[in-house]
Amino acid sequence: MGRRWPYAIALLCALAGCRAEPVPAALIHVWRTDAPAYRDRHLEIREDWLVFGTGGYGSELYPVVDVDSEPAEGAARRYTIHYRADDGARLELRVVLTPGKPDSLRIDHTDEIWLADPASANPKKGA
């Protein structure tokens, strides 16, 4: 019986959605850009959710499964946020966070710079 506990704990973690690495606090913001194509869009990163603002009052929410990180150029870090789509597919969003005043975020393979919205210093937890 004692040897089954590790398996039971692993199963409970898998069912409860345990993550190897939580979303870092530096990423937890509503991010906006001045780029004309995305002026009415936003990207919100929460502890457990990834929210894509699709314009107007529209948004799409996806549960975060896991986060990986690695060093990027200089003091920046590259984060891969793994999330689950409505159909169960596991997708990922790769971003580069550059510390500064203010911090800036760039989605991999794009040129737009996203900044944390100061009006959303404490985003809501959960959906």
N, C-alpha and C positions, 0 to 999 in steps of 0.2 A: 504493500500500500504506500509506503514512504517514497518509493521510486516514481510513483505516478504524479506526485505533486508538481514537479516541474512541467510536466505535460499539461496538467490541468491549468496551471497559471498561464502558460503560453497560449492555450486555447482561449482562456478568458480575455487575455490581452488582445488577441486577434479579433474576437467578437466585439470587444468594447472599443476597438479602433485605436489601440495604443500606437504611439509613434516612436520611432527610434530617436528622432530629434524634433523637439517642438519648434514652432515658428518663432524665430528670434524677435525679441521686443522691438528691435530697430526696424523691422519690416511691418509691424502692426500699425498701420495708418490707412487713411484714405489718400491715395496718390492721384495728382492731377497734372496735366501738361498744357502748355500754351500752344502746342502744335495745332494748326487750324483743323486738321482732319479729326482730331480727338478732343476738341475744345469742350464739347458737351458730354464727354465720357469721363469715367473714373475707374480706378482699380483700387479696391479695398481689400486689404489683407488683414484678416482677423486670426485669433489663435486657432480656430477650428474651421474657418470658412474662407473661401476665395470668392470675391464678389466682383463681377465685371459690370460696370455701369454702361448700359447700352444706349444711353441718350434719353433725354427727358427724365421721366420717372422710372424708366425701365432698368432692370438689372437681372443678372443671372447669378445664382449662388451655387457653389459646389463645395462639398466637404473636403478638407485637407486630409490627406492620408499620411504624408511623410514629407520631410524637408531634408535635403542634402546641401552641404556647403563646401566650398573650396576657395582658396585664395584666388584673387584676380589681380589685375595690374595695380601696383602701388598698394594703398591701404584698402582698396576695394575688395569685396567678397562676392562670389557668384553663388547664388542660391537656386536650387531646383526644387520647386514646390510641386509635389505630386498630389493630384486631386482626382476625385471620382466623378465622372459624368453621369447624367441621368440614366443612361443605358448600362451603367456598370463599368464602362471602359476606364482604364487608368490613364490619365493625361498628365502632362507636366508643363509648367511655366518656368522658364529660366530667366532670372533677373540678375543684374549686377547692382549692388548697393555701394555707393561711394560716400563715405562719411564726410561731413562738412557742416557748414552753417548756411543753409540747411543741408541735410542729407539729400542725395539724389538717387534716383532709381532709373535704370535703363533696362528695357526688356531686350533679351538677347536677340541679335540680328535686326535690330531697329536702331534708329538714330535719335528718336525723341527722348527727351529728359523729363522725368516725372518727379515732382516735388511733393512732400507731405503737405496736406491741406491743414493749415494751423487751426482752422475751425473744428477739426475732428481730432483733437489731441487725445481723446479717450473714447475710441470707437466701442460700440456695444459688443458684448460677447454673445456668441450663439447667433442663430438666425432671426 
